[in-house]
Amino acid sequence: MKVVAMIPARYEASRFPGKLMANLHGKSVILTTYHATLSTGLFDQVYVVTDSTIIRDEITAHGGQVIMSIETHESGSDRIAEAAENIDAEIIINVQGDEPFTQTDTLKKLISVFEGDIQQQIDLASPMVRLKGKENIENSNHVKVITDQNNFAIYFSRSPIPYPRNQEIDIPYFKHIGIYAFRKAALLAFKNTPMTPLENVEKIECIRYLETGKKIKMVEIDHVGISIDSPEDLEKAKDYMNSRNN
């Protein structure tokens, strides 16, 4: 089973323009992510997928592999799908470019989902983490997921799901973490399918997979890495690196 990692990397970002080129202890954020992904030793190939010549030059100058994205895309899945069309791989894992501290254990768990799927019935695998506190559960920036008893996704929403009508039941709430492991066929089918109604209203791309009958296996994890979405997050990442090096 050939497994490839792809790191989508746009230079523009509404909340923190140019964040992937920000300096993180002497290396850019995107180069840190690339090296961290390589160092897991889990992948046959690791590619950065970008529409930016600045990011391309940063990665290739350090011996990395880059696929230039030639189309405008609505979602990360679309960008990855374009890059994956001519790549020889069965499983493609989307590693977020703005999460430089790649969680090796999480990636191992995602890969193991497909290793155990002898009948090849699973189209995607993705992690989820328990949400605690009413404020987090009600925060629309946290995409929530509910699953069946075998941890297959039933639905994703920015609203709190499930609705706690019976408050005597202590039901867990889960946040979806935006790392995806795809079968290549499912990824290409996504690219060739128009945006679906529920995906459009919630603005959650993985809903398209559910609306078109794909099976998403959710994997529970207990730790989430630092995502750099703001200058404040960058400072947190620097503090984390300082603590790790001491």
C-alpha positions in Angstrom: 0.0 0.0 0.0 1.7 3.2 -1.2 1.0 6.2 1.1 1.8 9.7 0.1 1.6 12.9 2.2 0.5 16.2 0.5 0.8 19.5 2.3 -1.5 22.2 0.7 0.2 25.6 1.1 -1.4 28.9 0.0 0.6 32.0 0.5 -2.4 34.2 1.1 -4.4 33.9 4.3 -7.1 36.3 5.4 -6.2 36.3 9.1 -2.4 36.1 8.8 -1.1 36.9 5.3 2.1 35.1 4.5 2.0 33.0 7.7 3.6 29.9 6.1 6.7 31.9 5.4 6.8 33.3 8.9 10.1 32.6 10.8 9.8 29.8 13.4 13.2 29.5 15.1 15.2 30.0 11.9 13.0 28.1 9.5 9.8 29.0 7.8 6.5 27.5 9.1 6.0 25.5 5.8 9.6 24.2 5.8 9.2 23.1 9.4 6.0 21.3 8.6 7.6 19.7 5.5 10.6 18.4 7.5 8.4 17.2 10.4 6.3 15.2 7.9 9.4 13.7 6.3 10.9 12.8 9.7 7.9 10.6 10.6 9.1 8.0 8.1 5.5 7.0 7.4 5.3 8.1 3.7 6.7 6.9 0.4 6.7 10.5 -0.8 6.0 14.0 0.7 4.9 16.9 -1.5 4.0 20.5 -0.8 1.2 21.6 -3.1 1.1 25.3 -3.7 0.1 28.1 -6.1 2.9 30.3 -4.7 6.3 30.6 -6.3 7.6 32.0 -3.0 6.6 28.7 -1.2 7.8 26.6 -4.2 11.3 28.2 -4.0 11.4 27.8 -0.3 10.8 24.1 -0.4 12.9 23.3 -3.5 15.9 25.3 -2.2 16.0 22.8 0.7 15.7 19.7 -1.5 12.0 19.3 -1.1 9.3 18.1 -3.6 6.7 20.6 -4.8 3.6 20.3 -7.1 2.4 23.6 -8.4 -1.3 24.0 -8.3 -2.6 25.5 -11.5 -6.3 26.1 -10.7 -8.3 28.2 -8.2 -9.9 25.9 -5.6 -12.8 26.2 -3.2 -11.3 23.7 -0.7 -8.2 21.9 0.3 -9.6 18.6 -1.0 -9.9 20.2 -4.5 -6.3 21.4 -4.4 -5.0 18.0 -3.2 -7.2 16.2 -5.8 -5.7 18.2 -8.7 -2.2 17.3 -7.5 -3.0 13.6 -6.9 -4.3 12.8 -10.4 -0.9 11.8 -11.7 0.6 10.5 -8.5 1.0 6.8 -8.0 -0.5 6.1 -4.6 -3.4 4.3 -3.0 -3.7 6.5 0.1 -3.1 10.2 0.2 -2.9 12.1 3.5 -3.5 15.8 3.7 -1.2 17.3 6.3 -2.0 20.9 7.2 0.8 23.3 6.2 0.1 25.6 9.2 0.5 22.8 11.8 4.3 22.5 12.0 4.3 20.0 14.9 3.1 16.9 13.0 1.6 14.3 15.3 3.2 11.0 14.3 0.8 8.9 16.4 -2.2 10.5 14.7 -0.9 9.8 11.3 -0.1 6.2 12.2 -3.7 5.8 13.4 -5.1 7.1 10.1 -2.9 4.8 8.0 -3.8 1.8 10.2 -7.5 2.4 9.3 -6.7 1.4 5.7 -4.3 -1.3 6.6 -7.2 -3.0 8.4 -9.8 -2.4 5.7 -9.4 -5.6 3.8 -12.6 -5.1 1.8 -11.6 -1.5 0.9 -15.0 -0.1 2.2 -13.5 3.0 3.9 -13.1 6.1 1.7 -11.6 8.5 4.2 -10.2 8.6 7.7 -10.0 11.7 9.9 -9.3 12.5 13.6 -11.6 13.9 16.2 -10.9 15.1 19.8 -13.3 15.6 22.7 -14.6 19.1 23.3 -15.0 20.3 26.8 -16.9 23.3 28.1 -20.1 24.9 26.9 -18.2 27.8 25.2 -16.2 25.4 23.0 -19.1 23.2 22.2 -21.1 26.2 21.0 -18.2 27.9 19.1 -19.1 27.8 15.4 -15.4 27.8 14.5 -15.2 24.3 16.0 -16.7 21.8 13.5 -18.5 19.1 15.5 -18.9 15.5 14.3 -21.3 12.7 15.4 -20.6 9.1 14.6 -22.3 5.7 14.6 -21.3 3.0 17.1 -18.5 2.0 14.8 -17.1 5.5 14.6 -18.2 6.2 11.1 -19.2 9.8 10.6 -22.9 10.5 10.5 -22.8 14.3 10.2 -20.6 17.4 10.7 -21.8 20.7 11.8 -20.8 24.1 13.2 -23.8 23.8 15.5 -23.6 21.8 18.7 -24.6 18.2 17.7 -26.3 16.3 19.2 -28.8 18.7 20.7 -29.0 17.8 24.4 -32.8 17.6 24.8 -32.3 14.9 27.5 -29.8 16.5 29.7 -29.6 13.5 32.0 -27.4 11.8 29.4 -23.7 12.7 29.6 -23.0 12.6 25.9 -19.5 13.4 24.6 -19.0 16.1 22.0 -16.3 15.8 19.4 -14.4 18.4 17.3 -13.3 17.4 13.9 -9.6 17.9 13.2 -8.9 18.8 9.6 -6.4 16.1 8.7 -7.7 13.7 6.0 -6.5 10.4 4.8 -8.1 9.6 1.4 -8.4 6.7 -0.9 -7.2 8.3 -4.2 -10.5 7.2 -5.9 -12.6 9.0 -3.3 -10.5 12.2 -3.6 -10.8 12.3 -7.4 -14.6 11.6 -7.2 -14.8 14.6 -4.8 -13.1 16.9 -7.4 -15.5 15.8 -10.1 -18.7 16.3 -8.0 -20.3 19.8 -7.6 -20.6 21.3 -4.2 -23.6 19.8 -2.4 -26.4 21.7 -0.6 -25.5 20.8 3.0 -21.8 21.4 2.3 -22.7 24.8 0.9 -24.8 25.9 3.8 -22.4 24.7 6.5 -19.2 25.5 4.6 -17.7 22.2 5.6 -16.1 20.3 2.7 -16.2 16.8 4.2 -20.0 16.9 4.1 -19.8 16.5 0.4 -18.3 13.0 0.9 -21.2 12.1 3.2 -23.8 13.5 0.8 -22.4 11.4 -2.0 -22.3 8.2 -0.1 -18.7 8.0 1.0 -17.7 6.3 4.3 -15.6 8.4 6.7 -13.9 6.5 9.6 -13.3 8.8 12.6 -10.3 8.2 14.8 -10.4 9.6 18.4 -7.2 11.3 19.5 -6.4 13.1 22.8 -4.0 15.8 21.7 -4.2 18.5 19.1 -1.1 20.3 17.7 -0.7 24.0 17.4 -2.3 25.6 14.3 -0.8 28.9 13.3 -3.7 31.1 12.3 -2.5 34.4 13.8 0.6 36.2 15.0 -0.3 35.1 18.6 -0.3 31.5 17.5 3.1 31.9 16.0 4.4 33.1 19.4 2.8 30.1 21.1 4.6 27.9 18.6 7.9 29.6 19.4 7.3 29.1 23.2 6.5 25.4 22.6 9.7 25.0 20.7 11.7 26.7 23.4 10.1 24.4 26.1 10.8 21.3 23.9 14.5 22.3 23.5 15.1 23.0 27.2 
